[in-house]
Structure formats: structure tokens, C-alpha cells
Amino acid sequence: MLTKAGLEFVLKLTDFFHGHWEDPGWGQRPMNQVLIMLSAHTLANGIEDPEARRQVQGTLEKSMADAAQKIARHTS
């Protein structure tokens, strides 16, 4: 179960996503990927099995770091 702050965070992301689906390229850009993975990481807190949660979140954290590197290279 998400905390109140976690639920508010997910709701804010959901609100941000509203309307962005019309862009066929949305979700493929590195910044969008980070937002999607961050949402999944937050939702993974609900996985009760600690090992499964660690694996899922660890994979997401690595992917977010890779996407952040792409963003940093593109903006510099």
C-alpha cells in the first residue's frame, strides 16, 4: 500500500501524463522514460517480496541512471 505522499506523487504523475498520449513520440524520449520508470519504481514499493522488489527497483534505477546520462549529454 502506498503512503499518502506516494499516492499523491503517483497522482501528480498521472495528471502530468494526461493529454501527452496524443504525441506519438511521447514516452520514447529520455526524460519521459525517467518519469515512467520513476512511477514504476514508486509502485514497486508495493511488492511484498523483498528480493523481487529489490530486483525490480534495481533494474529501474540502472535504467533511470542511463536515461539521465543521455539527458545530461544532450543538454551540455
mmCIF file as gemmi writes it, N, C-alpha and C atoms, coordinates in Angstrom:
data_model
loop_
_atom_site.group_PDB
_atom_site.id
_atom_site.type_symbol
_atom_site.label_atom_id
_atom_site.label_alt_id
_atom_site.label_comp_id
_atom_site.label_asym_id
_atom_site.label_entity_id
_atom_site.label_seq_id
_atom_site.pdbx_PDB_ins_code
_atom_site.Cartn_x
_atom_site.Cartn_y
_atom_site.Cartn_z
_atom_site.occupancy
_atom_site.B_iso_or_equiv
_atom_site.pdbx_formal_charge
_atom_site.auth_seq_id
_atom_site.auth_asym_id
_atom_site.pdbx_PDB_model_num
ATOM 1 N N . MET Axp A 1 ? 0.845 -1.169 0 1 0 ? 1 A 1
ATOM 2 C CA . MET Axp A 1 ? 0 0 0 1 0 ? 1 A 1
ATOM 3 C C . MET Axp A 1 ? 0.894 1.237 0 1 0 ? 1 A 1
ATOM 4 N N . LEU Axp A 2 ? 0.577 2.187 -0.84 1 0 ? 2 A 1
ATOM 5 C CA . LEU Axp A 2 ? 1.348 3.42 -0.905 1 0 ? 2 A 1
ATOM 6 C C . LEU Axp A 2 ? 1.022 4.328 0.268 1 0 ? 2 A 1
ATOM 7 N N . THR Axp A 3 ? 2.023 5.081 0.685 1 0 ? 3 A 1
ATOM 8 C CA . THR Axp A 3 ? 1.773 6.105 1.703 1 0 ? 3 A 1
ATOM 9 C C . THR Axp A 3 ? 0.968 7.226 1.056 1 0 ? 3 A 1
ATOM 10 N N . LYS Axp A 4 ? 0.477 8.136 1.854 1 0 ? 4 A 1
ATOM 11 C CA . LYS Axp A 4 ? -0.276 9.27 1.308 1 0 ? 4 A 1
ATOM 12 C C . LYS Axp A 4 ? 0.604 10.073 0.361 1 0 ? 4 A 1
ATOM 13 N N . ALA Axp A 5 ? 1.864 10.292 0.753 1 0 ? 5 A 1
ATOM 14 C CA . ALA Axp A 5 ? 2.788 11.046 -0.106 1 0 ? 5 A 1
ATOM 15 C C . ALA Axp A 5 ? 3.054 10.288 -1.403 1 0 ? 5 A 1
ATOM 16 N N . GLY Axp A 6 ? 3.192 8.966 -1.308 1 0 ? 6 A 1
ATOM 17 C CA . GLY Axp A 6 ? 3.412 8.158 -2.507 1 0 ? 6 A 1
ATOM 18 C C . GLY Axp A 6 ? 2.228 8.209 -3.448 1 0 ? 6 A 1
ATOM 19 N N . LEU Axp A 7 ? 1.035 8.135 -2.887 1 0 ? 7 A 1
ATOM 20 C CA . LEU Axp A 7 ? -0.175 8.21 -3.705 1 0 ? 7 A 1
ATOM 21 C C . LEU Axp A 7 ? -0.292 9.583 -4.372 1 0 ? 7 A 1
ATOM 22 N N . GLU Axp A 8 ? 0.005 10.64 -3.618 1 0 ? 8 A 1
ATOM 23 C CA . GLU Axp A 8 ? -0.047 11.99 -4.19 1 0 ? 8 A 1
ATOM 24 C C . GLU Axp A 8 ? 0.952 12.129 -5.326 1 0 ? 8 A 1
ATOM 25 N N . PHE Axp A 9 ? 2.14 11.539 -5.17 1 0 ? 9 A 1
ATOM 26 C CA . PHE Axp A 9 ? 3.166 11.58 -6.208 1 0 ? 9 A 1
ATOM 27 C C . PHE Axp A 9 ? 2.669 10.885 -7.475 1 0 ? 9 A 1
ATOM 28 N N . VAL Axp A 10 ? 2.12 9.698 -7.321 1 0 ? 10 A 1
ATOM 29 C CA . VAL Axp A 10 ? 1.609 8.953 -8.474 1 0 ? 10 A 1
ATOM 30 C C . VAL Axp A 10 ? 0.467 9.73 -9.138 1 0 ? 10 A 1
ATOM 31 N N . LEU Axp A 11 ? -0.392 10.332 -8.351 1 0 ? 11 A 1
ATOM 32 C CA . LEU Axp A 11 ? -1.493 11.117 -8.915 1 0 ? 11 A 1
ATOM 33 C C . LEU Axp A 11 ? -0.97 12.336 -9.675 1 0 ? 11 A 1
ATOM 34 N N . LYS Axp A 12 ? 0.076 12.97 -9.168 1 0 ? 12 A 1
ATOM 35 C CA . LYS Axp A 12 ? 0.664 14.11 -9.883 1 0 ? 12 A 1
ATOM 36 C C . LYS Axp A 12 ? 1.25 13.662 -11.214 1 0 ? 12 A 1
ATOM 37 N N . LEU Axp A 13 ? 1.918 12.509 -11.212 1 0 ? 13 A 1
ATOM 38 C CA . LEU Axp A 13 ? 2.471 11.989 -12.469 1 0 ? 13 A 1
ATOM 39 C C . LEU Axp A 13 ? 1.353 11.647 -13.441 1 0 ? 13 A 1
ATOM 40 N N . THR Axp A 14 ? 0.303 11.032 -12.931 1 0 ? 14 A 1
ATOM 41 C CA . THR Axp A 14 ? -0.836 10.691 -13.778 1 0 ? 14 A 1
ATOM 42 C C . THR Axp A 14 ? -1.435 11.962 -14.374 1 0 ? 14 A 1
ATOM 43 N N . ASP Axp A 15 ? -1.542 13.005 -13.559 1 0 ? 15 A 1
ATOM 44 C CA . ASP Axp A 15 ? -2.067 14.272 -14.05 1 0 ? 15 A 1
ATOM 45 C C . ASP Axp A 15 ? -1.149 14.842 -15.128 1 0 ? 15 A 1
ATOM 46 N N . PHE Axp A 16 ? 0.18 14.716 -14.932 1 0 ? 16 A 1
ATOM 47 C CA . PHE Axp A 16 ? 1.132 15.201 -15.93 1 0 ? 16 A 1
ATOM 48 C C . PHE Axp A 16 ? 0.966 14.446 -17.242 1 0 ? 16 A 1
ATOM 49 N N . PHE Axp A 17 ? 0.755 13.126 -17.157 1 0 ? 17 A 1
ATOM 50 C CA . PHE Axp A 17 ? 0.637 12.304 -18.362 1 0 ? 17 A 1
ATOM 51 C C . PHE Axp A 17 ? -0.634 12.611 -19.151 1 0 ? 17 A 1
ATOM 52 N N . HIS Axp A 18 ? -1.648 13.149 -18.48 1 0 ? 18 A 1
ATOM 53 C CA . HIS Axp A 18 ? -2.922 13.412 -19.137 1 0 ? 18 A 1
ATOM 54 C C . HIS Axp A 18 ? -2.708 14.329 -20.336 1 0 ? 18 A 1
ATOM 55 N N . GLY Axp A 19 ? -3.121 13.863 -21.483 1 0 ? 19 A 1
ATOM 56 C CA . GLY Axp A 19 ? -3.009 14.656 -22.693 1 0 ? 19 A 1
ATOM 57 C C . GLY Axp A 19 ? -1.722 14.434 -23.455 1 0 ? 19 A 1
ATOM 58 N N . HIS Axp A 20 ? -0.704 13.873 -22.814 1 0 ? 20 A 1
ATOM 59 C CA . HIS Axp A 20 ? 0.555 13.657 -23.501 1 0 ? 20 A 1
ATOM 60 C C . HIS Axp A 20 ? 0.498 12.456 -24.437 1 0 ? 20 A 1
ATOM 61 N N . TRP Axp A 21 ? -0.504 11.641 -24.303 1 0 ? 21 A 1
ATOM 62 C CA . TRP Axp A 21 ? -0.622 10.452 -25.141 1 0 ? 21 A 1
ATOM 63 C C . TRP Axp A 21 ? -0.844 10.805 -26.6 1 0 ? 21 A 1
ATOM 64 N N . GLU Axp A 22 ? -1.286 12.028 -26.9 1 0 ? 22 A 1
ATOM 65 C CA . GLU Axp A 22 ? -1.544 12.41 -28.278 1 0 ? 22 A 1
ATOM 66 C C . GLU Axp A 22 ? -0.261 12.512 -29.093 1 0 ? 22 A 1
ATOM 67 N N . ASP Axp A 23 ? 0.851 12.718 -28.44 1 0 ? 23 A 1
ATOM 68 C CA . ASP Axp A 23 ? 2.141 12.818 -29.107 1 0 ? 23 A 1
ATOM 69 C C . ASP Axp A 23 ? 2.654 11.406 -29.376 1 0 ? 23 A 1
ATOM 70 N N . PRO Axp A 24 ? 2.747 10.991 -30.652 1 0 ? 24 A 1
ATOM 71 C CA . PRO Axp A 24 ? 3.171 9.623 -30.944 1 0 ? 24 A 1
ATOM 72 C C . PRO Axp A 24 ? 4.579 9.307 -30.449 1 0 ? 24 A 1
ATOM 73 N N . GLY Axp A 25 ? 5.407 10.317 -30.254 1 0 ? 25 A 1
ATOM 74 C CA . GLY Axp A 25 ? 6.759 10.08 -29.768 1 0 ? 25 A 1
ATOM 75 C C . GLY Axp A 25 ? 6.89 10.145 -28.263 1 0 ? 25 A 1
ATOM 76 N N . TRP Axp A 26 ? 5.764 10.478 -27.592 1 0 ? 26 A 1
ATOM 77 C CA . TRP Axp A 26 ? 5.838 10.598 -26.148 1 0 ? 26 A 1
ATOM 78 C C . TRP Axp A 26 ? 6.143 9.245 -25.525 1 0 ? 26 A 1
ATOM 79 N N . GLY Axp A 27 ? 6.969 9.273 -24.522 1 0 ? 27 A 1
ATOM 80 C CA . GLY Axp A 27 ? 7.35 8.052 -23.823 1 0 ? 27 A 1
ATOM 81 C C . GLY Axp A 27 ? 8.642 7.482 -24.344 1 0 ? 27 A 1
ATOM 82 N N . GLN Axp A 28 ? 9.086 7.94 -25.491 1 0 ? 28 A 1
ATOM 83 C CA . GLN Axp A 28 ? 10.319 7.416 -26.081 1 0 ? 28 A 1
ATOM 84 C C . GLN Axp A 28 ? 11.506 8.323 -25.795 1 0 ? 28 A 1
ATOM 85 N N . ARG Axp A 29 ? 11.251 9.532 -25.358 1 0 ? 29 A 1
ATOM 86 C CA . ARG Axp A 29 ? 12.337 10.461 -25.043 1 0 ? 29 A 1
ATOM 87 C C . ARG Axp A 29 ? 12.916 10.107 -23.678 1 0 ? 29 A 1
ATOM 88 N N . PRO Axp A 30 ? 14.214 10.369 -23.47 1 0 ? 30 A 1
ATOM 89 C CA . PRO Axp A 30 ? 14.838 10.011 -22.189 1 0 ? 30 A 1
ATOM 90 C C . PRO Axp A 30 ? 14.127 10.594 -20.967 1 0 ? 30 A 1
ATOM 91 N N . MET Axp A 31 ? 13.689 11.856 -21.031 1 0 ? 31 A 1
ATOM 92 C CA . MET Axp A 31 ? 13.025 12.445 -19.867 1 0 ? 31 A 1
ATOM 93 C C . MET Axp A 31 ? 11.706 11.731 -19.575 1 0 ? 31 A 1
ATOM 94 N N . ASN Axp A 32 ? 10.968 11.403 -20.617 1 0 ? 32 A 1
ATOM 95 C CA . ASN Axp A 32 ? 9.717 10.667 -20.425 1 0 ? 32 A 1
ATOM 96 C C . ASN Axp A 32 ? 9.99 9.28 -19.864 1 0 ? 32 A 1
ATOM 97 N N . GLN Axp A 33 ? 11.068 8.657 -20.312 1 0 ? 33 A 1
ATOM 98 C CA . GLN Axp A 33 ? 11.428 7.342 -19.804 1 0 ? 33 A 1
ATOM 99 C C . GLN Axp A 33 ? 11.723 7.411 -18.306 1 0 ? 33 A 1
ATOM 100 N N . VAL Axp A 34 ? 12.423 8.452 -17.886 1 0 ? 34 A 1
ATOM 101 C CA . VAL Axp A 34 ? 12.716 8.616 -16.457 1 0 ? 34 A 1
ATOM 102 C C . VAL Axp A 34 ? 11.413 8.737 -15.668 1 0 ? 34 A 1
ATOM 103 N N . LEU Axp A 35 ? 10.471 9.523 -16.16 1 0 ? 35 A 1
ATOM 104 C CA . LEU Axp A 35 ? 9.189 9.675 -15.458 1 0 ? 35 A 1
ATOM 105 C C . LEU Axp A 35 ? 8.427 8.354 -15.371 1 0 ? 35 A 1
ATOM 106 N N . ILE Axp A 36 ? 8.432 7.605 -16.456 1 0 ? 36 A 1
ATOM 107 C CA . ILE Axp A 36 ? 7.739 6.307 -16.458 1 0 ? 36 A 1
ATOM 108 C C . ILE Axp A 36 ? 8.408 5.345 -15.48 1 0 ? 36 A 1
ATOM 109 N N . MET Axp A 37 ? 9.747 5.284 -15.524 1 0 ? 37 A 1
ATOM 110 C CA . MET Axp A 37 ? 10.469 4.375 -14.624 1 0 ? 37 A 1
ATOM 111 C C . MET Axp A 37 ? 10.336 4.805 -13.169 1 0 ? 37 A 1
ATOM 112 N N . LEU Axp A 38 ? 10.307 6.112 -12.924 1 0 ? 38 A 1
ATOM 113 C CA . LEU Axp A 38 ? 10.131 6.604 -11.557 1 0 ? 38 A 1
ATOM 114 C C . LEU Axp A 38 ? 8.758 6.207 -11.023 1 0 ? 38 A 1
ATOM 115 N N . SER Axp A 39 ? 7.758 6.275 -11.882 1 0 ? 39 A 1
ATOM 116 C CA . SER Axp A 39 ? 6.409 5.835 -11.481 1 0 ? 39 A 1
ATOM 117 C C . SER Axp A 39 ? 6.41 4.345 -11.156 1 0 ? 39 A 1
ATOM 118 N N . ALA Axp A 40 ? 7.033 3.551 -12.014 1 0 ? 40 A 1
ATOM 119 C CA . ALA Axp A 40 ? 7.093 2.106 -11.78 1 0 ? 40 A 1
ATOM 120 C C . ALA Axp A 40 ? 7.877 1.797 -10.511 1 0 ? 40 A 1
ATOM 121 N N . HIS Axp A 41 ? 8.961 2.538 -10.26 1 0 ? 41 A 1
ATOM 122 C CA . HIS Axp A 41 ? 9.777 2.341 -9.054 1 0 ? 41 A 1
ATOM 123 C C . HIS Axp A 41 ? 8.946 2.603 -7.805 1 0 ? 41 A 1
ATOM 124 N N . THR Axp A 42 ? 8.158 3.671 -7.845 1 0 ? 42 A 1
ATOM 125 C CA . THR Axp A 42 ? 7.296 4.001 -6.708 1 0 ? 42 A 1
ATOM 126 C C . THR Axp A 42 ? 6.243 2.916 -6.498 1 0 ? 42 A 1
ATOM 127 N N . LEU Axp A 43 ? 5.641 2.467 -7.587 1 0 ? 43 A 1
ATOM 128 C CA . LEU Axp A 43 ? 4.628 1.414 -7.48 1 0 ? 43 A 1
ATOM 129 C C . LEU Axp A 43 ? 5.233 0.096 -6.99 1 0 ? 43 A 1
ATOM 130 N N . ALA Axp A 44 ? 6.499 -0.146 -7.319 1 0 ? 44 A 1
ATOM 131 C CA . ALA Axp A 44 ? 7.157 -1.39 -6.893 1 0 ? 44 A 1
ATOM 132 C C . ALA Axp A 44 ? 7.329 -1.461 -5.384 1 0 ? 44 A 1
ATOM 133 N N . ASN Axp A 45 ? 7.199 -0.333 -4.686 1 0 ? 45 A 1
ATOM 134 C CA . ASN Axp A 45 ? 7.248 -0.375 -3.214 1 0 ? 45 A 1
ATOM 135 C C . ASN Axp A 45 ? 6.147 -1.27 -2.662 1 0 ? 45 A 1
ATOM 136 N N . GLY Axp A 46 ? 5.099 -1.495 -3.436 1 0 ? 46 A 1
ATOM 137 C CA . GLY Axp A 46 ? 4 -2.342 -3.002 1 0 ? 46 A 1
ATOM 138 C C . GLY Axp A 46 ? 4.289 -3.838 -3.128 1 0 ? 46 A 1
ATOM 139 N N . ILE Axp A 47 ? 5.41 -4.208 -3.732 1 0 ? 47 A 1
ATOM 140 C CA . ILE Axp A 47 ? 5.773 -5.629 -3.85 1 0 ? 47 A 1
ATOM 141 C C . ILE Axp A 47 ? 6.247 -6.115 -2.488 1 0 ? 47 A 1
ATOM 142 N N . GLU Axp A 48 ? 5.565 -7.098 -1.953 1 0 ? 48 A 1
ATOM 143 C CA . GLU Axp A 48 ? 5.883 -7.563 -0.601 1 0 ? 48 A 1
ATOM 144 C C . GLU Axp A 48 ? 7.153 -8.398 -0.53 1 0 ? 48 A 1
ATOM 145 N N . ASP Axp A 49 ? 7.452 -9.155 -1.566 1 0 ? 49 A 1
ATOM 146 C CA . ASP Axp A 49 ? 8.652 -9.989 -1.58 1 0 ? 49 A 1
ATOM 147 C C . ASP Axp A 49 ? 9.878 -9.076 -1.702 1 0 ? 49 A 1
ATOM 148 N N . PRO Axp A 50 ? 10.721 -9 -0.643 1 0 ? 50 A 1
ATOM 149 C CA . PRO Axp A 50 ? 11.842 -8.056 -0.655 1 0 ? 50 A 1
ATOM 150 C C . PRO Axp A 50 ? 12.833 -8.31 -1.801 1 0 ? 50 A 1
ATOM 151 N N . GLU Axp A 51 ? 13.083 -9.559 -2.121 1 0 ? 51 A 1
ATOM 152 C CA . GLU Axp A 51 ? 14.029 -9.872 -3.191 1 0 ? 51 A 1
ATOM 153 C C . GLU Axp A 51 ? 13.477 -9.442 -4.547 1 0 ? 51 A 1
ATOM 154 N N . ALA Axp A 52 ? 12.212 -9.722 -4.794 1 0 ? 52 A 1
ATOM 155 C CA . ALA Axp A 52 ? 11.592 -9.313 -6.053 1 0 ? 52 A 1
ATOM 156 C C . ALA Axp A 52 ? 11.567 -7.792 -6.155 1 0 ? 52 A 1
ATOM 157 N N . ARG Axp A 53 ? 11.211 -7.118 -5.053 1 0 ? 53 A 1
ATOM 158 C CA . ARG Axp A 53 ? 11.179 -5.663 -5.041 1 0 ? 53 A 1
ATOM 159 C C . ARG Axp A 53 ? 12.567 -5.094 -5.327 1 0 ? 53 A 1
ATOM 160 N N . ARG Axp A 54 ? 13.596 -5.669 -4.702 1 0 ? 54 A 1
ATOM 161 C CA . ARG Axp A 54 ? 14.975 -5.212 -4.905 1 0 ? 54 A 1
ATOM 162 C C . ARG Axp A 54 ? 15.391 -5.376 -6.364 1 0 ? 54 A 1
ATOM 163 N N . GLN Axp A 55 ? 15.05 -6.515 -6.964 1 0 ? 55 A 1
ATOM 164 C CA . GLN Axp A 55 ? 15.42 -6.755 -8.358 1 0 ? 55 A 1
ATOM 165 C C . GLN Axp A 55 ? 14.721 -5.783 -9.303 1 0 ? 55 A 1
ATOM 166 N N . VAL Axp A 56 ? 13.426 -5.609 -9.102 1 0 ? 56 A 1
ATOM 167 C CA . VAL Axp A 56 ? 12.665 -4.7 -9.963 1 0 ? 56 A 1
ATOM 168 C C . VAL Axp A 56 ? 13.197 -3.273 -9.814 1 0 ? 56 A 1
ATOM 169 N N . GLN Axp A 57 ? 13.322 -2.81 -8.583 1 0 ? 57 A 1
ATOM 170 C CA . GLN Axp A 57 ? 13.769 -1.438 -8.37 1 0 ? 57 A 1
ATOM 171 C C . GLN Axp A 57 ? 15.223 -1.244 -8.785 1 0 ? 57 A 1
ATOM 172 N N . GLY Axp A 58 ? 16.053 -2.25 -8.591 1 0 ? 58 A 1
ATOM 173 C CA . GLY Axp A 58 ? 17.454 -2.152 -9.018 1 0 ? 58 A 1
ATOM 174 C C . GLY Axp A 58 ? 17.575 -1.995 -10.525 1 0 ? 58 A 1
ATOM 175 N N . THR Axp A 59 ? 16.784 -2.763 -11.259 1 0 ? 59 A 1
ATOM 176 C CA . THR Axp A 59 ? 16.781 -2.656 -12.722 1 0 ? 59 A 1
ATOM 177 C C . THR Axp A 59 ? 16.301 -1.278 -13.156 1 0 ? 59 A 1
ATOM 178 N N . LEU Axp A 60 ? 15.235 -0.804 -12.529 1 0 ? 60 A 1
ATOM 179 C CA . LEU Axp A 60 ? 14.712 0.518 -12.855 1 0 ? 60 A 1
ATOM 180 C C . LEU Axp A 60 ? 15.724 1.618 -12.526 1 0 ? 60 A 1
ATOM 181 N N . GLU Axp A 61 ? 16.417 1.495 -11.399 1 0 ? 61 A 1
ATOM 182 C CA . GLU Axp A 61 ? 17.402 2.504 -11.011 1 0 ? 61 A 1
ATOM 183 C C . GLU Axp A 61 ? 18.54 2.573 -12.028 1 0 ? 61 A 1
ATOM 184 N N . LYS Axp A 62 ? 19.002 1.424 -12.517 1 0 ? 62 A 1
ATOM 185 C CA . LYS Axp A 62 ? 20.066 1.403 -13.526 1 0 ? 62 A 1
ATOM 186 C C . LYS Axp A 62 ? 19.573 2.062 -14.814 1 0 ? 62 A 1
ATOM 187 N N . SER Axp A 63 ? 18.368 1.734 -15.218 1 0 ? 63 A 1
ATOM 188 C CA . SER Axp A 63 ? 17.818 2.316 -16.442 1 0 ? 63 A 1
ATOM 189 C C . SER Axp A 63 ? 17.604 3.819 -16.308 1 0 ? 63 A 1
ATOM 190 N N . MET Axp A 64 ? 17.152 4.268 -15.117 1 0 ? 64 A 1
ATOM 191 C CA . MET Axp A 64 ? 16.981 5.706 -14.905 1 0 ? 64 A 1
ATOM 192 C C . MET Axp A 64 ? 18.327 6.425 -14.977 1 0 ? 64 A 1
ATOM 193 N N . ALA Axp A 65 ? 19.368 5.812 -14.408 1 0 ? 65 A 1
ATOM 194 C CA . ALA Axp A 65 ? 20.7 6.422 -14.461 1 0 ? 65 A 1
ATOM 195 C C . ALA Axp A 65 ? 21.181 6.529 -15.904 1 0 ? 65 A 1
ATOM 196 N N . ASP Axp A 66 ? 20.947 5.49 -16.703 1 0 ? 66 A 1
ATOM 197 C CA . ASP Axp A 66 ? 21.334 5.52 -18.118 1 0 ? 66 A 1
ATOM 198 C C . ASP Axp A 66 ? 20.587 6.624 -18.861 1 0 ? 66 A 1
ATOM 199 N N . ALA Axp A 67 ? 19.291 6.74 -18.618 1 0 ? 67 A 1
ATOM 200 C CA . ALA Axp A 67 ? 18.493 7.78 -19.275 1 0 ? 67 A 1
ATOM 201 C C . ALA Axp A 67 ? 18.943 9.166 -18.824 1 0 ? 67 A 1
ATOM 202 N N . ALA Axp A 68 ? 19.286 9.318 -17.556 1 0 ? 68 A 1
ATOM 203 C CA . ALA Axp A 68 ? 19.753 10.606 -17.045 1 0 ? 68 A 1
ATOM 204 C C . ALA Axp A 68 ? 21.073 10.996 -17.709 1 0 ? 68 A 1
ATOM 205 N N . GLN Axp A 69 ? 21.93 10.011 -17.968 1 0 ? 69 A 1
ATOM 206 C CA . GLN Axp A 69 ? 23.186 10.285 -18.681 1 0 ? 69 A 1
ATOM 207 C C . GLN Axp A 69 ? 22.903 10.805 -20.087 1 0 ? 69 A 1
ATOM 208 N N . LYS Axp A 70 ? 21.918 10.212 -20.759 1 0 ? 70 A 1
ATOM 209 C CA . LYS Axp A 70 ? 21.549 10.68 -22.102 1 0 ? 70 A 1
ATOM 210 C C . LYS Axp A 70 ? 21.048 12.119 -22.047 1 0 ? 70 A 1
ATOM 211 N N . ILE Axp A 71 ? 20.257 12.423 -21.029 1 0 ? 71 A 1
ATOM 212 C CA . ILE Axp A 71 ? 19.731 13.777 -20.872 1 0 ? 71 A 1
ATOM 213 C C . ILE Axp A 71 ? 20.885 14.758 -20.625 1 0 ? 71 A 1
ATOM 214 N N . ALA Axp A 72 ? 21.821 14.372 -19.753 1 0 ? 72 A 1
ATOM 215 C CA . ALA Axp A 72 ? 22.947 15.242 -19.417 1 0 ? 72 A 1
ATOM 216 C C . ALA Axp A 72 ? 23.827 15.49 -20.645 1 0 ? 72 A 1
ATOM 217 N N . ARG Axp A 73 ? 24.064 14.455 -21.441 1 0 ? 73 A 1
ATOM 218 C CA . ARG Axp A 73 ? 24.879 14.621 -22.652 1 0 ? 73 A 1
ATOM 219 C C . ARG Axp A 73 ? 24.172 15.519 -23.66 1 0 ? 73 A 1
ATOM 220 N N . HIS Axp A 74 ? 22.875 15.387 -23.754 1 0 ? 74 A 1
ATOM 221 C CA . HIS Axp A 74 ? 22.098 16.161 -24.743 1 0 ? 74 A 1
ATOM 222 C C . HIS Axp A 74 ? 22.008 17.64 -24.361 1 0 ? 74 A 1
ATOM 223 N N . THR Axp A 75 ? 21.983 17.935 -23.07 1 0 ? 75 A 1
ATOM 224 C CA . THR Axp A 75 ? 21.802 19.324 -22.627 1 0 ? 75 A 1
ATOM 225 C C . THR Axp A 75 ? 23.117 20.057 -22.436 1 0 ? 75 A 1
ATOM 226 N N . SER Axp A 76 ? 24.23 19.343 -22.511 1 0 ? 76 A 1
ATOM 227 C CA . SER Axp A 76 ? 25.515 20.039 -22.277 1 0 ? 76 A 1
ATOM 228 C C . SER Axp A 76 ? 26.148 20.501 -23.566 1 0 ? 76 A 1
